[in-house]
Amino acid sequence: MCSSDLFDFHEVALAVPLLAFALVALLEERWLAAVSWTLPLLLVKEDQGLTVAAVGGYLLLKGRRRTGSALVIGGLGAVALVTMVIIPFFSSSGGYGYWDSLSGGTGGHDSKGILETVVDFPGSFAEHPEKLKLLLLIGLTTAFAALRSPISLIALPTIGYRLLSTSPLHWGVGRVHYNAVLMPILFVALVDAVCSMRGSPRPPLRWYARAAVPLSLLIGLVSLPWLEFRELVNPRFYRESPHIAAARRVIGMKIGRAHV
């Protein structure tokens, strides 16, 4: 019995190694390798086009105008094509369902609802303080050191549309798979920031460079009891629940019938 019988496989898992390889190539200024690792993100999930565009923006900052512009245009174009043409074509509702999370659940691609969400966005932090908690935890993940690296800018589209969403699922800190694509960005940015601060003529920055990684590790360990990963040390997590047992019996019945 494979693990997919117990849990769904989330496609963002495929984005994590692609992003990690792409970002390391960016730091090493291996531009062709960075682009080669970035482009497959378009095949992972419709929102990854925004990340591709963000990588293009980073390349523009580095003076790679032609390649950067191509990634920005290609990434944004892919998002538009997939969400407005391909998914609606195959959808029974004839639209892209996740527009609801931006339009407040008004249904479909409601431009007026999306505009209202954008206008009300600053006030949403007071109404939903969990959004501030998400930003705080993202910063604490690397003891805020990653913010000193321009690599961290690549995370802005992902963070932005999550905060803009009206669905608590997107900005709740307990949904670890939504944070998965942010982690390679933050940790590669941490490496970049630490390396740059080590050569700083300012002693506080050199001290910060030495302390950032141990602090990140300490913060991660201390925060585990309050995050979803605490379940990994909970024996009940590994016990078979009644609905899983029932699912196994149903699958066994189907397999038995197939061999008859």
C-alpha positions in Angstrom: 0.0 0.0 0.0 1.6 3.2 -1.1 1.7 6.4 1.0 -0.7 8.1 -1.5 -3.5 6.0 0.1 -2.9 7.9 3.3 -2.1 11.4 2.1 -2.5 13.5 -1.0 0.7 14.3 -2.8 0.9 18.1 -3.3 2.5 19.3 -6.5 4.4 22.1 -4.7 6.8 19.5 -3.5 8.2 19.4 -7.1 8.8 23.2 -6.9 11.1 23.0 -3.9 14.1 21.3 -5.5 13.7 23.2 -8.7 13.8 26.5 -6.8 16.7 25.4 -4.7 18.8 24.5 -7.7 17.7 27.7 -9.6 18.6 30.0 -6.7 22.0 28.5 -6.0 22.7 28.9 -9.7 21.7 32.6 -9.4 24.1 33.1 -6.5 26.9 31.5 -8.5 25.9 33.7 -11.6 25.4 30.6 -13.7 22.6 32.3 -15.6 21.8 29.5 -18.1 21.6 26.9 -15.4 19.4 29.3 -13.3 17.0 29.7 -16.2 17.0 26.0 -17.0 16.0 25.2 -13.4 13.4 28.0 -13.3 11.4 27.3 -16.4 10.1 23.9 -15.3 8.3 25.7 -12.5 5.7 26.6 -15.1 4.7 22.9 -15.2 4.3 22.6 -11.5 1.4 24.9 -10.6 -0.4 27.8 -12.2 0.9 30.4 -9.6 4.5 29.5 -10.1 4.5 31.7 -13.2 4.7 34.6 -10.7 7.9 33.1 -9.2 9.4 32.7 -12.6 8.6 36.4 -13.2 10.2 37.2 -9.9 13.4 35.4 -10.9 13.3 37.5 -14.1 13.1 40.6 -12.0 16.2 39.5 -10.1 18.0 39.0 -13.3 17.1 42.5 -14.4 18.6 43.8 -11.1 21.8 41.9 -12.1 21.8 43.6 -15.5 20.7 40.5 -17.5 18.1 42.6 -19.3 17.2 40.3 -22.2 17.0 37.1 -20.1 15.2 38.8 -17.2 12.6 40.5 -19.5 11.9 37.1 -21.2 11.3 35.5 -17.8 9.1 38.3 -16.6 6.9 38.3 -19.7 6.9 34.5 -20.0 6.0 34.0 -16.3 3.2 36.5 -16.3 2.0 35.3 -19.7 1.9 31.7 -18.5 -0.2 32.7 -15.4 -2.7 34.5 -17.7 -2.9 31.7 -20.2 -3.4 28.9 -17.6 -5.9 30.7 -15.3 -7.9 32.5 -18.0 -7.8 30.0 -20.9 -6.6 26.4 -20.2 -8.1 25.8 -16.8 -11.5 27.4 -17.7 -11.6 25.3 -20.8 -11.4 22.0 -18.8 -13.3 23.3 -15.8 -17.0 22.2 -15.4 -17.7 25.7 -14.1 -16.0 27.4 -17.0 -13.7 29.4 -14.8 -10.8 29.4 -12.5 -12.1 28.6 -9.1 -9.3 30.3 -7.1 -10.4 33.7 -8.3 -12.9 33.3 -5.4 -10.1 33.7 -2.9 -9.3 37.2 -4.3 -12.9 38.3 -4.9 -14.2 37.4 -1.5 -16.0 34.3 -2.7 -18.3 36.2 -5.1 -17.7 33.5 -7.7 -15.6 33.4 -10.9 -13.4 36.1 -12.2 -15.1 39.1 -10.5 -13.0 42.1 -11.4 -15.0 44.4 -9.0 -14.6 41.9 -6.1 -10.9 41.6 -6.7 -10.5 45.4 -6.9 -12.3 45.8 -3.6 -10.0 43.2 -2.1 -7.0 45.1 -3.2 -8.4 48.4 -1.9 -9.2 46.9 1.5 -5.9 45.1 1.7 -4.1 47.4 4.2 -7.1 47.2 6.6 -7.1 43.4 6.4 -4.1 43.3 8.7 -6.2 44.8 11.5 -9.1 42.5 10.8 -6.9 39.4 10.5 -3.8 39.7 12.7 -2.8 36.2 11.6 -1.4 37.9 8.5 1.1 39.8 10.7 1.9 36.6 12.5 2.7 34.9 9.1 5.1 37.8 8.2 6.7 37.6 11.6 7.3 33.9 11.3 8.7 34.2 7.8 11.2 36.7 9.1 12.1 34.7 12.2 12.8 31.6 10.0 16.2 33.1 9.2 16.4 35.5 12.2 15.5 38.2 9.7 19.0 37.9 8.1 17.6 36.7 4.7 16.0 40.2 4.3 19.5 41.6 3.6 19.7 39.6 0.4 18.0 40.6 -2.9 17.3 36.9 -3.4 14.5 37.3 -0.8 12.6 39.6 -3.3 11.8 36.4 -5.3 9.5 35.4 -2.4 7.4 38.6 -2.7 4.8 37.3 -5.3 4.1 34.2 -3.2 3.8 36.1 0.0 1.8 38.9 -1.7 -1.0 36.7 -3.2 -1.3 34.8 0.0 -1.8 37.9 2.1 -4.2 39.3 -0.5 -6.3 36.2 -0.4 -9.5 36.4 1.6 -9.2 32.7 2.5 -7.7 31.9 5.9 -6.1 28.8 4.5 -3.7 30.9 2.5 -2.3 33.0 5.3 -2.8 30.6 8.2 0.6 29.6 9.6 -0.4 26.0 10.1 -0.6 25.2 6.4 3.0 24.1 6.0 2.7 23.2 2.3 1.9 26.8 1.4 5.2 27.8 3.0 7.2 25.1 1.2 8.1 27.2 -1.8 9.2 30.0 0.4 11.8 27.9 2.3 14.4 27.5 -0.5 14.2 31.2 -1.3 14.6 32.2 2.4 17.5 29.8 3.1 19.4 30.6 -0.1 18.9 34.3 0.8 20.3 33.5 4.2 23.4 32.0 2.7 23.9 35.0 0.5 23.3 37.5 3.3 25.7 35.7 5.7 28.4 35.6 3.1 28.0 39.3 2.3 27.9 40.4 6.0 31.1 38.4 6.8 33.1 40.8 4.6 31.5 43.9 6.0 33.7 46.6 7.6 31.1 47.1 10.3 31.6 44.8 13.3 27.9 44.5 14.2 27.2 43.0 10.7 30.1 40.6 11.0 28.7 39.5 14.4 25.3 39.1 12.9 26.7 36.9 10.2 28.2 34.6 12.8 25.0 34.5 14.8 22.4 34.3 12.1 22.6 30.5 11.4 22.7 29.4 15.0 19.8 31.7 15.8 17.8 30.4 12.8 18.3 26.8 14.1 17.4 27.7 17.6 14.2 29.6 16.6 13.2 26.6 14.4 13.7 24.1 17.3 11.9 26.3 19.8 8.9 26.9 17.5 8.4 23.2 16.6 5.9 22.5 19.5 3.6 25.2 18.1 3.7 24.2 14.4 2.4 21.2 12.5 5.7 19.4 12.5 5.1 18.6 16.2 2.9 15.7 14.9 6.0 13.9 13.7 6.8 13.0 17.3 3.2 12.2 18.2 2.7 8.4 18.3 -1.0 8.9 17.4 0.1 10.4 14.1 1.3 7.0 12.9 -1.7 5.0 14.0 -4.3 3.9 11.4 -7.5 5.9 11.7 -10.9 4.2 11.1 -11.5 6.0 7.8 -8.0 4.8 6.5 -8.9 1.2 7.5 -12.2 1.5 5.7 -10.4 2.9 2.6 -8.0 -0.1 2.6 -10.9 -2.5 2.7 -12.6 -0.7 -0.2 -9.4 -0.7 -2.3 -8.9 -4.4 -1.5 -12.5 -5.1 -2.7 -11.8 -3.2 -5.9 -8.6 -5.1 -6.5 -10.3 -8.4 -5.8 -13.0 -7.6 -8.3 -10.5 -6.6 -11.0 -8.9 -10.0 -10.8 -12.1 -11.9 -11.0 
